[in-house]
Amino acid sequence: MKLIWNWILSAAALLIVAWLFPNIWVDGIIPAFVAAVVLGLVNAIIRPILQVLALPVTILTFGIFALVINAAMLLLTSHVVPGFHVATFASAFFGSIVLSVVSAILGVLKD
C-alpha cells in the first residue's frame, strides 16, 4: 500500500511541476502516472551509475553537479514517456529542483 501511495504522490508532484513550469507539461493523468514510474526506475537504475561516474566533477562543484544529473534524469524520462514533455534543459534543471521540493513537502504531509 505504501508503494501505491508513493506512486500517487510522485504523479501529483509531476503534475504540480507541470502546472508551475510552462516548458514542462503532461498530457493527462495516465502519462503522469507512467512518468512517475519511469522516473522512479531511472532514478533507481541509471542515476547511481551517473553519480559514480561524475563523482570527481560533483566534488569539484561541491555537489552542484548532482542537480545536473537530476535534470538529465527528468529529460530522459520525458524522452521515454509519451505524453510527458520537457522542452529545454533549463526547464528540466529548475523543474527537477522544484520537483524535489514538492515531493519532500508531499512526503511530509503524507506522514
Backbone atoms as SQL, in Angstrom:
CREATE TABLE atoms (id INTEGER PRIMARY KEY, chain TEXT, resi INTEGER, resn TEXT, atom TEXT, x REAL, y REAL, z REAL);
INSERT INTO atoms VALUES
  (1, 'A', 1, 'MET', 'N', 0.823, -1.194, 0.000),
  (2, 'A', 1, 'MET', 'CA', 0.000, 0.000, 0.000),
  (3, 'A', 1, 'MET', 'C', 0.873, 1.266, 0.000),
  (4, 'A', 2, 'LYS', 'N', 2.006, 1.184, 0.711),
  (5, 'A', 2, 'LYS', 'CA', 2.911, 2.326, 0.773),
  (6, 'A', 2, 'LYS', 'C', 3.477, 2.654, -0.605),
  (7, 'A', 3, 'LEU', 'N', 3.765, 1.622, -1.401),
  (8, 'A', 3, 'LEU', 'CA', 4.286, 1.820, -2.752),
  (9, 'A', 3, 'LEU', 'C', 3.272, 2.548, -3.633),
  (10, 'A', 4, 'ILE', 'N', 2.028, 2.183, -3.545),
  (11, 'A', 4, 'ILE', 'CA', 0.981, 2.834, -4.337),
  (12, 'A', 4, 'ILE', 'C', 0.810, 4.287, -3.898),
  (13, 'A', 5, 'TRP', 'N', 0.865, 4.517, -2.623),
  (14, 'A', 5, 'TRP', 'CA', 0.738, 5.874, -2.091),
  (15, 'A', 5, 'TRP', 'C', 1.885, 6.754, -2.582),
  (16, 'A', 6, 'ASN', 'N', 3.107, 6.210, -2.564),
  (17, 'A', 6, 'ASN', 'CA', 4.264, 6.954, -3.071),
  (18, 'A', 6, 'ASN', 'C', 4.134, 7.225, -4.570),
  (19, 'A', 7, 'TRP', 'N', 3.577, 6.272, -5.303),
  (20, 'A', 7, 'TRP', 'CA', 3.354, 6.429, -6.731),
  (21, 'A', 7, 'TRP', 'C', 2.364, 7.560, -6.997),
  (22, 'A', 8, 'ILE', 'N', 1.306, 7.608, -6.239),
  (23, 'A', 8, 'ILE', 'CA', 0.306, 8.670, -6.378),
  (24, 'A', 8, 'ILE', 'C', 0.923, 10.028, -6.055),
  (25, 'A', 9, 'LEU', 'N', 1.706, 10.091, -4.987),
  (26, 'A', 9, 'LEU', 'CA', 2.348, 11.351, -4.610),
  (27, 'A', 9, 'LEU', 'C', 3.370, 11.801, -5.649),
  (28, 'A', 10, 'SER', 'N', 4.084, 10.862, -6.240),
  (29, 'A', 10, 'SER', 'CA', 5.053, 11.209, -7.285),
  (30, 'A', 10, 'SER', 'C', 4.348, 11.755, -8.523),
  (31, 'A', 11, 'ALA', 'N', 3.249, 11.132, -8.890),
  (32, 'A', 11, 'ALA', 'CA', 2.476, 11.624, -10.036),
  (33, 'A', 11, 'ALA', 'C', 1.893, 13.001, -9.732),
  (34, 'A', 12, 'ALA', 'N', 1.429, 13.207, -8.518),
  (35, 'A', 12, 'ALA', 'CA', 0.898, 14.519, -8.128),
  (36, 'A', 12, 'ALA', 'C', 2.000, 15.576, -8.164),
  (37, 'A', 13, 'ALA', 'N', 3.194, 15.214, -7.709),
  (38, 'A', 13, 'ALA', 'CA', 4.317, 16.153, -7.744),
  (39, 'A', 13, 'ALA', 'C', 4.656, 16.523, -9.188),
  (40, 'A', 14, 'LEU', 'N', 4.645, 15.551, -10.088),
  (41, 'A', 14, 'LEU', 'CA', 4.895, 15.843, -11.501),
  (42, 'A', 14, 'LEU', 'C', 3.827, 16.771, -12.077),
  (43, 'A', 15, 'LEU', 'N', 2.582, 16.549, -11.712),
  (44, 'A', 15, 'LEU', 'CA', 1.502, 17.412, -12.194),
  (45, 'A', 15, 'LEU', 'C', 1.644, 18.833, -11.655),
  (46, 'A', 16, 'ILE', 'N', 2.069, 18.965, -10.410),
  (47, 'A', 16, 'ILE', 'CA', 2.270, 20.297, -9.825),
  (48, 'A', 16, 'ILE', 'C', 3.409, 21.017, -10.534),
  (49, 'A', 17, 'VAL', 'N', 4.505, 20.318, -10.794),
  (50, 'A', 17, 'VAL', 'CA', 5.634, 20.923, -11.506),
  (51, 'A', 17, 'VAL', 'C', 5.217, 21.317, -12.921),
  (52, 'A', 18, 'ALA', 'N', 4.441, 20.474, -13.576),
  (53, 'A', 18, 'ALA', 'CA', 3.954, 20.800, -14.922),
  (54, 'A', 18, 'ALA', 'C', 3.042, 22.023, -14.888),
  (55, 'A', 19, 'TRP', 'N', 2.317, 22.187, -13.807),
  (56, 'A', 19, 'TRP', 'CA', 1.438, 23.351, -13.673),
  (57, 'A', 19, 'TRP', 'C', 2.258, 24.622, -13.447),
  (58, 'A', 20, 'LEU', 'N', 3.371, 24.502, -12.736),
  (59, 'A', 20, 'LEU', 'CA', 4.201, 25.660, -12.407),
  (60, 'A', 20, 'LEU', 'C', 5.098, 26.111, -13.557),
  (61, 'A', 21, 'PHE', 'N', 5.559, 25.175, -14.388),
  (62, 'A', 21, 'PHE', 'CA', 6.510, 25.489, -15.449),
  (63, 'A', 21, 'PHE', 'C', 5.844, 25.362, -16.824),
  (64, 'A', 22, 'PRO', 'N', 5.884, 26.428, -17.614),
  (65, 'A', 22, 'PRO', 'CA', 5.247, 26.355, -18.939),
  (66, 'A', 22, 'PRO', 'C', 5.984, 25.433, -19.918),
  (67, 'A', 23, 'ASN', 'N', 7.264, 25.175, -19.704),
  (68, 'A', 23, 'ASN', 'CA', 8.023, 24.315, -20.607),
  (69, 'A', 23, 'ASN', 'C', 8.038, 22.851, -20.182),
  (70, 'A', 24, 'ILE', 'N', 7.268, 22.532, -19.160),
  (71, 'A', 24, 'ILE', 'CA', 7.073, 21.146, -18.742),
  (72, 'A', 24, 'ILE', 'C', 5.567, 20.915, -18.746),
  (73, 'A', 25, 'TRP', 'N', 5.124, 19.897, -19.462),
  (74, 'A', 25, 'TRP', 'CA', 3.695, 19.632, -19.485),
  (75, 'A', 25, 'TRP', 'C', 3.419, 18.143, -19.584),
  (76, 'A', 26, 'VAL', 'N', 2.245, 17.781, -19.087),
  (77, 'A', 26, 'VAL', 'CA', 1.775, 16.399, -19.081),
  (78, 'A', 26, 'VAL', 'C', 0.432, 16.404, -19.780),
  (79, 'A', 27, 'ASP', 'N', 0.243, 15.447, -20.695),
  (80, 'A', 27, 'ASP', 'CA', -0.978, 15.395, -21.497),
  (81, 'A', 27, 'ASP', 'C', -2.177, 14.813, -20.756),
  (82, 'A', 28, 'GLY', 'N', -1.988, 14.342, -19.550),
  (83, 'A', 28, 'GLY', 'CA', -3.111, 13.790, -18.790),
  (84, 'A', 28, 'GLY', 'C', -2.627, 13.085, -17.535),
  (85, 'A', 29, 'ILE', 'N', -3.570, 12.479, -16.861),
  (86, 'A', 29, 'ILE', 'CA', -3.272, 11.784, -15.600),
  (87, 'A', 29, 'ILE', 'C', -2.470, 10.503, -15.859),
  (88, 'A', 30, 'ILE', 'N', -2.859, 9.756, -16.872),
  (89, 'A', 30, 'ILE', 'CA', -2.175, 8.490, -17.162),
  (90, 'A', 30, 'ILE', 'C', -0.695, 8.718, -17.491),
  (91, 'A', 31, 'PRO', 'N', -0.359, 9.679, -18.382),
  (92, 'A', 31, 'PRO', 'CA', 1.071, 9.929, -18.605),
  (93, 'A', 31, 'PRO', 'C', 1.810, 10.373, -17.344),
  (94, 'A', 32, 'ALA', 'N', 1.131, 11.050, -16.431),
  (95, 'A', 32, 'ALA', 'CA', 1.764, 11.453, -15.176),
  (96, 'A', 32, 'ALA', 'C', 2.117, 10.230, -14.339),
  (97, 'A', 33, 'PHE', 'N', 1.209, 9.252, -14.278),
  (98, 'A', 33, 'PHE', 'CA', 1.490, 8.032, -13.523),
  (99, 'A', 33, 'PHE', 'C', 2.594, 7.203, -14.184),
  (100, 'A', 34, 'VAL', 'N', 2.582, 7.140, -15.514),
  (101, 'A', 34, 'VAL', 'CA', 3.631, 6.410, -16.228),
  (102, 'A', 34, 'VAL', 'C', 4.975, 7.108, -16.023),
  (103, 'A', 35, 'ALA', 'N', 4.978, 8.432, -16.128),
  (104, 'A', 35, 'ALA', 'CA', 6.216, 9.194, -15.928),
  (105, 'A', 35, 'ALA', 'C', 6.746, 9.015, -14.510),
  (106, 'A', 36, 'ALA', 'N', 5.861, 8.929, -13.531),
  (107, 'A', 36, 'ALA', 'CA', 6.291, 8.716, -12.141),
  (108, 'A', 36, 'ALA', 'C', 6.992, 7.368, -11.994),
  (109, 'A', 37, 'VAL', 'N', 6.456, 6.342, -12.647),
  (110, 'A', 37, 'VAL', 'CA', 7.083, 5.015, -12.586),
  (111, 'A', 37, 'VAL', 'C', 8.437, 5.035, -13.290),
  (112, 'A', 38, 'VAL', 'N', 8.459, 5.604, -14.498),
  (113, 'A', 38, 'VAL', 'CA', 9.704, 5.631, -15.273),
  (114, 'A', 38, 'VAL', 'C', 10.759, 6.472, -14.556),
  (115, 'A', 39, 'LEU', 'N', 10.360, 7.613, -14.013),
  (116, 'A', 39, 'LEU', 'CA', 11.312, 8.451, -13.286),
  (117, 'A', 39, 'LEU', 'C', 11.866, 7.711, -12.067),
  (118, 'A', 40, 'GLY', 'N', 11.021, 6.980, -11.387),
  (119, 'A', 40, 'GLY', 'CA', 11.488, 6.173, -10.260),
  (120, 'A', 40, 'GLY', 'C', 12.481, 5.107, -10.691),
  (121, 'A', 41, 'LEU', 'N', 12.205, 4.441, -11.799),
  (122, 'A', 41, 'LEU', 'CA', 13.123, 3.421, -12.302),
  (123, 'A', 41, 'LEU', 'C', 14.432, 4.031, -12.779),
  (124, 'A', 42, 'VAL', 'N', 14.340, 5.152, -13.487),
  (125, 'A', 42, 'VAL', 'CA', 15.547, 5.838, -13.965),
  (126, 'A', 42, 'VAL', 'C', 16.394, 6.285, -12.779),
  (127, 'A', 43, 'ASN', 'N', 15.749, 6.818, -11.752),
  (128, 'A', 43, 'ASN', 'CA', 16.488, 7.261, -10.564),
  (129, 'A', 43, 'ASN', 'C', 17.079, 6.087, -9.787),
  (130, 'A', 44, 'ALA', 'N', 16.444, 4.929, -9.872),
  (131, 'A', 44, 'ALA', 'CA', 16.952, 3.762, -9.144),
  (132, 'A', 44, 'ALA', 'C', 18.060, 3.038, -9.900),
  (133, 'A', 45, 'ILE', 'N', 18.036, 3.090, -11.240),
  (134, 'A', 45, 'ILE', 'CA', 18.980, 2.299, -12.026),
  (135, 'A', 45, 'ILE', 'C', 20.091, 3.154, -12.637),
  (136, 'A', 46, 'ILE', 'N', 19.726, 4.194, -13.360),
  (137, 'A', 46, 'ILE', 'CA', 20.705, 4.965, -14.127),
  (138, 'A', 46, 'ILE', 'C', 21.391, 6.033, -13.282),
  (139, 'A', 47, 'ARG', 'N', 20.645, 6.686, -12.425),
  (140, 'A', 47, 'ARG', 'CA', 21.203, 7.782, -11.629),
  (141, 'A', 47, 'ARG', 'C', 22.402, 7.375, -10.775),
  (142, 'A', 48, 'PRO', 'N', 22.364, 6.230, -10.073),
  (143, 'A', 48, 'PRO', 'CA', 23.549, 5.856, -9.284),
  (144, 'A', 48, 'PRO', 'C', 24.801, 5.649, -10.147),
  (145, 'A', 49, 'ILE', 'N', 24.620, 5.102, -11.335),
  (146, 'A', 49, 'ILE', 'CA', 25.763, 4.909, -12.231),
  (147, 'A', 49, 'ILE', 'C', 26.350, 6.253, -12.627),
  (148, 'A', 50, 'LEU', 'N', 25.476, 7.199, -12.996),
  (149, 'A', 50, 'LEU', 'CA', 25.950, 8.532, -13.363),
  (150, 'A', 50, 'LEU', 'C', 26.602, 9.250, -12.186),
  (151, 'A', 51, 'GLN', 'N', 26.074, 9.046, -11.005),
  (152, 'A', 51, 'GLN', 'CA', 26.660, 9.690, -9.829),
  (153, 'A', 51, 'GLN', 'C', 28.083, 9.190, -9.573),
  (154, 'A', 52, 'VAL', 'N', 28.302, 7.913, -9.753),
  (155, 'A', 52, 'VAL', 'CA', 29.644, 7.367, -9.548),
  (156, 'A', 52, 'VAL', 'C', 30.590, 7.889, -10.625),
  (157, 'A', 53, 'LEU', 'N', 30.130, 7.890, -11.874),
  (158, 'A', 53, 'LEU', 'CA', 30.968, 8.370, -12.967),
  (159, 'A', 53, 'LEU', 'C', 31.283, 9.861, -12.841),
  (160, 'A', 54, 'ALA', 'N', 30.338, 10.624, -12.307),
  (161, 'A', 54, 'ALA', 'CA', 30.511, 12.071, -12.199),
  (162, 'A', 54, 'ALA', 'C', 31.027, 12.505, -10.834),
  (163, 'A', 55, 'LEU', 'N', 31.438, 11.571, -10.024),
  (164, 'A', 55, 'LEU', 'CA', 31.877, 11.902, -8.669),
  (165, 'A', 55, 'LEU', 'C', 32.981, 12.956, -8.628),
  (166, 'A', 56, 'PRO', 'N', 34.015, 12.875, -9.467),
  (167, 'A', 56, 'PRO', 'CA', 35.043, 13.929, -9.410),
  (168, 'A', 56, 'PRO', 'C', 34.489, 15.324, -9.714),
  (169, 'A', 57, 'VAL', 'N', 33.626, 15.406, -10.711),
  (170, 'A', 57, 'VAL', 'CA', 33.029, 16.707, -11.065),
  (171, 'A', 57, 'VAL', 'C', 32.110, 17.178, -9.940),
  (172, 'A', 58, 'THR', 'N', 31.381, 16.262, -9.353),
  (173, 'A', 58, 'THR', 'CA', 30.485, 16.611, -8.251),
  (174, 'A', 58, 'THR', 'C', 31.269, 17.142, -7.063),
  (175, 'A', 59, 'ILE', 'N', 32.405, 16.533, -6.790),
  (176, 'A', 59, 'ILE', 'CA', 33.247, 17.006, -5.683),
  (177, 'A', 59, 'ILE', 'C', 33.801, 18.390, -5.999),
  (178, 'A', 60, 'LEU', 'N', 34.261, 18.583, -7.231),
  (179, 'A', 60, 'LEU', 'CA', 34.815, 19.881, -7.626),
  (180, 'A', 60, 'LEU', 'C', 33.782, 21.003, -7.572),
  (181, 'A', 61, 'THR', 'N', 32.532, 20.668, -7.831),
  (182, 'A', 61, 'THR', 'CA', 31.474, 21.690, -7.824),
  (183, 'A', 61, 'THR', 'C', 30.716, 21.713, -6.498),
  (184, 'A', 62, 'PHE', 'N', 31.259, 21.043, -5.499),
  (185, 'A', 62, 'PHE', 'CA', 30.644, 20.990, -4.160),
  (186, 'A', 62, 'PHE', 'C', 29.209, 20.461, -4.192),
  (187, 'A', 63, 'GLY', 'N', 28.967, 19.490, -5.063),
  (188, 'A', 63, 'GLY', 'CA', 27.676, 18.824, -5.117),
  (189, 'A', 63, 'GLY', 'C', 26.672, 19.424, -6.075),
  (190, 'A', 64, 'ILE', 'N', 26.984, 20.553, -6.658),
  (191, 'A', 64, 'ILE', 'CA', 26.022, 21.213, -7.552),
  (192, 'A', 64, 'ILE', 'C', 25.797, 20.395, -8.820),
  (193, 'A', 65, 'PHE', 'N', 26.797, 19.638, -9.256),
  (194, 'A', 65, 'PHE', 'CA', 26.631, 18.832, -10.466),
  (195, 'A', 65, 'PHE', 'C', 25.550, 17.775, -10.282),
  (196, 'A', 66, 'ALA', 'N', 25.233, 17.420, -9.062),
  (197, 'A', 66, 'ALA', 'CA', 24.141, 16.472, -8.814),
  (198, 'A', 66, 'ALA', 'C', 22.821, 17.025, -9.345),
  (199, 'A', 67, 'LEU', 'N', 22.665, 18.343, -9.333),
  (200, 'A', 67, 'LEU', 'CA', 21.461, 18.961, -9.894),
  (201, 'A', 67, 'LEU', 'C', 21.394, 18.750, -11.400),
  (202, 'A', 68, 'VAL', 'N', 22.544, 18.759, -12.047),
  (203, 'A', 68, 'VAL', 'CA', 22.596, 18.500, -13.489),
  (204, 'A', 68, 'VAL', 'C', 22.173, 17.053, -13.770),
  (205, 'A', 69, 'ILE', 'N', 22.616, 16.134, -12.938),
  (206, 'A', 69, 'ILE', 'CA', 22.223, 14.730, -13.100),
  (207, 'A', 69, 'ILE', 'C', 20.718, 14.581, -12.910),
  (208, 'A', 70, 'ASN', 'N', 20.153, 15.261, -11.918),
  (209, 'A', 70, 'ASN', 'CA', 18.704, 15.209, -11.710),
  (210, 'A', 70, 'ASN', 'C', 17.956, 15.736, -12.935),
  (211, 'A', 71, 'ALA', 'N', 18.447, 16.829, -13.500),
  (212, 'A', 71, 'ALA', 'CA', 17.816, 17.388, -14.697),
  (213, 'A', 71, 'ALA', 'C', 17.911, 16.410, -15.855),
  (214, 'A', 72, 'ALA', 'N', 19.041, 15.751, -15.992),
  (215, 'A', 72, 'ALA', 'CA', 19.208, 14.768, -17.060),
  (216, 'A', 72, 'ALA', 'C', 18.238, 13.602, -16.896),
  (217, 'A', 73, 'MET', 'N', 17.985, 13.194, -15.671),
  (218, 'A', 73, 'MET', 'CA', 17.029, 12.106, -15.431),
  (219, 'A', 73, 'MET', 'C', 15.613, 12.527, -15.816),
  (220, 'A', 74, 'LEU', 'N', 15.275, 13.777, -15.535),
  (221, 'A', 74, 'LEU', 'CA', 13.955, 14.286, -15.912),
  (222, 'A', 74, 'LEU', 'C', 13.829, 14.375, -17.433),
  (223, 'A', 75, 'LEU', 'N', 14.882, 14.838, -18.102),
  (224, 'A', 75, 'LEU', 'CA', 14.875, 14.897, -19.564),
  (225, 'A', 75, 'LEU', 'C', 14.785, 13.501, -20.171),
  (226, 'A', 76, 'LEU', 'N', 15.525, 12.561, -19.621),
  (227, 'A', 76, 'LEU', 'CA', 15.469, 11.193, -20.118),
  (228, 'A', 76, 'LEU', 'C', 14.063, 10.623, -19.986),
  (229, 'A', 77, 'THR', 'N', 13.435, 10.879, -18.873),
  (230, 'A', 77, 'THR', 'CA', 12.064, 10.420, -18.664),
  (231, 'A', 77, 'THR', 'C', 11.129, 11.031, -19.693),
  (232, 'A', 78, 'SER', 'N', 11.333, 12.308, -20.009),
  (233, 'A', 78, 'SER', 'CA', 10.450, 12.955, -20.984),
  (234, 'A', 78, 'SER', 'C', 10.648, 12.383, -22.380),
  (235, 'A', 79, 'HIS', 'N', 11.836, 11.876, -22.673),
  (236, 'A', 79, 'HIS', 'CA', 12.074, 11.264, -23.982),
  (237, 'A', 79, 'HIS', 'C', 11.490, 9.860, -24.071),
  (238, 'A', 80, 'VAL', 'N', 11.334, 9.207, -22.945),
  (239, 'A', 80, 'VAL', 'CA', 10.849, 7.826, -22.922),
  (240, 'A', 80, 'VAL', 'C', 9.326, 7.754, -22.819),
  (241, 'A', 81, 'VAL', 'N', 8.724, 8.677, -22.082),
  (242, 'A', 81, 'VAL', 'CA', 7.287, 8.606, -21.796),
  (243, 'A', 81, 'VAL', 'C', 6.510, 9.506, -22.758),
  (244, 'A', 82, 'PRO', 'N', 5.672, 8.912, -23.602),
  (245, 'A', 82, 'PRO', 'CA', 4.820, 9.754, -24.438),
  (246, 'A', 82, 'PRO', 'C', 3.774, 10.452, -23.569),
  (247, 'A', 83, 'GLY', 'N', 3.573, 11.727, -23.806),
  (248, 'A', 83, 'GLY', 'CA', 2.615, 12.486, -23.020),
  (249, 'A', 83, 'GLY', 'C', 3.243, 13.278, -21.896),
  (250, 'A', 84, 'PHE', 'N', 4.529, 13.073, -21.645),
  (251, 'A', 84, 'PHE', 'CA', 5.262, 13.857, -20.662),
  (252, 'A', 84, 'PHE', 'C', 6.376, 14.576, -21.403),
  (253, 'A', 85, 'HIS', 'N', 6.372, 15.900, -21.342),
  (254, 'A', 85, 'HIS', 'CA', 7.277, 16.693, -22.163),
  (255, 'A', 85, 'HIS', 'C', 8.063, 17.699, -21.316),
  (256, 'A', 86, 'VAL', 'N', 9.351, 17.773, -21.583),
  (257, 'A', 86, 'VAL', 'CA', 10.214, 18.799, -21.004),
  (258, 'A', 86, 'VAL', 'C', 10.913, 19.448, -22.187),
  (259, 'A', 87, 'ALA', 'N', 10.689, 20.753, -22.384),
  (260, 'A', 87, 'ALA', 'CA', 11.133, 21.428, -23.601),
  (261, 'A', 87, 'ALA', 'C', 12.630, 21.702, -23.623),
  (262, 'A', 88, 'THR', 'N', 13.201, 22.172, -22.521),
  (263, 'A', 88, 'THR', 'CA', 14.600, 22.594, -22.529),
  (264, 'A', 88, 'THR', 'C', 15.331, 22.029, -21.314),
  (265, 'A', 89, 'PHE', 'N', 16.656, 22.062, -21.395),
  (266, 'A', 89, 'PHE', 'CA', 17.451, 21.620, -20.255),
  (267, 'A', 89, 'PHE', 'C', 17.257, 22.555, -19.062),
  (268, 'A', 90, 'ALA', 'N', 17.130, 23.852, -19.341),
  (269, 'A', 90, 'ALA', 'CA', 16.929, 24.811, -18.249),
  (270, 'A', 90, 'ALA', 'C', 15.634, 24.514, -17.495),
  (271, 'A', 91, 'SER', 'N', 14.573, 24.203, -18.230),
  (272, 'A', 91, 'SER', 'CA', 13.322, 23.879, -17.550),
  (273, 'A', 91, 'SER', 'C', 13.446, 22.556, -16.794),
  (274, 'A', 92, 'ALA', 'N', 14.220, 21.610, -17.331),
  (275, 'A', 92, 'ALA', 'CA', 14.453, 20.358, -16.607),
  (276, 'A', 92, 'ALA', 'C', 15.265, 20.615, -15.344),
  (277, 'A', 93, 'PHE', 'N', 16.244, 21.511, -15.425),
  (278, 'A', 93, 'PHE', 'CA', 17.097, 21.832, -14.279),
  (279, 'A', 93, 'PHE', 'C', 16.266, 22.425, -13.145),
  (280, 'A', 94, 'PHE', 'N', 15.540, 23.485, -13.455),
  (281, 'A', 94, 'PHE', 'CA', 14.745, 24.129, -12.402),
  (282, 'A', 94, 'PHE', 'C', 13.533, 23.289, -12.015),
  (283, 'A', 95, 'GLY', 'N', 12.987, 22.574, -12.986),
  (284, 'A', 95, 'GLY', 'CA', 11.868, 21.692, -12.688),
  (285, 'A', 95, 'GLY', 'C', 12.257, 20.563, -11.757),
  (286, 'A', 96, 'SER', 'N', 13.474, 20.035, -11.915),
  (287, 'A', 96, 'SER', 'CA', 13.914, 18.953, -11.025),
  (288, 'A', 96, 'SER', 'C', 14.126, 19.455, -9.598),
  (289, 'A', 97, 'ILE', 'N', 14.560, 20.703, -9.479),
  (290, 'A', 97, 'ILE', 'CA', 14.710, 21.284, -8.136),
  (291, 'A', 97, 'ILE', 'C', 13.345, 21.423, -7.475),
  (292, 'A', 98, 'VAL', 'N', 12.406, 21.991, -8.209),
  (293, 'A', 98, 'VAL', 'CA', 11.054, 22.172, -7.664),
  (294, 'A', 98, 'VAL', 'C', 10.399, 20.816, -7.419),
  (295, 'A', 99, 'LEU', 'N', 10.642, 19.849, -8.300),
  (296, 'A', 99, 'LEU', 'CA', 10.086, 18.510, -8.113),
  (297, 'A', 99, 'LEU', 'C', 10.590, 17.897, -6.811),
  (298, 'A', 100, 'SER', 'N', 11.840, 18.088, -6.501),
  (299, 'A', 100, 'SER', 'CA', 12.383, 17.574, -5.242),
  (300, 'A', 100, 'SER', 'C', 11.727, 18.235, -4.037),
  (301, 'A', 101, 'VAL', 'N', 11.533, 19.550, -4.123),
  (302, 'A', 101, 'VAL', 'CA', 10.906, 20.283, -3.016),
  (303, 'A', 101, 'VAL', 'C', 9.448, 19.862, -2.852),
  (304, 'A', 102, 'VAL', 'N', 8.718, 19.792, -3.964),
  (305, 'A', 102, 'VAL', 'CA', 7.303, 19.410, -3.912),
  (306, 'A', 102, 'VAL', 'C', 7.160, 17.979, -3.397),
  (307, 'A', 103, 'SER', 'N', 8.019, 17.081, -3.860),
  (308, 'A', 103, 'SER', 'CA', 7.962, 15.693, -3.384),
  (309, 'A', 103, 'SER', 'C', 8.245, 15.619, -1.880),
  (310, 'A', 104, 'ALA', 'N', 9.191, 16.401, -1.417),
  (311, 'A', 104, 'ALA', 'CA', 9.501, 16.409, 0.019),
  (312, 'A', 104, 'ALA', 'C', 8.315, 16.934, 0.829),
  (313, 'A', 105, 'ILE', 'N', 7.696, 17.999, 0.346),
  (314, 'A', 105, 'ILE', 'CA', 6.531, 18.558, 1.050),
  (315, 'A', 105, 'ILE', 'C', 5.385, 17.566, 1.081),
  (316, 'A', 106, 'LEU', 'N', 5.100, 16.926, -0.067),
  (317, 'A', 106, 'LEU', 'CA', 4.020, 15.941, -0.106),
  (318, 'A', 106, 'LEU', 'C', 4.346, 14.730, 0.780),
  (319, 'A', 107, 'GLY', 'N', 5.624, 14.364, 0.843),
  (320, 'A', 107, 'GLY', 'CA', 6.025, 13.262, 1.716),
  (321, 'A', 107, 'GLY', 'C', 5.832, 13.587, 3.179),
  (322, 'A', 108, 'VAL', 'N', 6.117, 14.824, 3.563),
  (323, 'A', 108, 'VAL', 'CA', 5.912, 15.236, 4.954),
  (324, 'A', 108, 'VAL', 'C', 4.424, 15.276, 5.271),
  (325, 'A', 109, 'LEU', 'N', 3.630, 15.772, 4.328),
  (326, 'A', 109, 'LEU', 'CA', 2.173, 15.852, 4.560),
  (327, 'A', 109, 'LEU', 'C', 1.548, 14.466, 4.651),
  (328, 'A', 110, 'LYS', 'N', 2.141, 13.502, 3.937),
  (329, 'A', 110, 'LYS', 'CA', 1.631, 12.128, 3.958),
  (330, 'A', 110, 'LYS', 'C', 1.781, 11.501, 5.339),
  (331, 'A', 111, 'ASP', 'N', 2.892, 11.814, 6.006),
  (332, 'A', 111, 'ASP', 'CA', 3.165, 11.202, 7.309),
  (333, 'A', 111, 'ASP', 'C', 2.465, 11.917, 8.380);
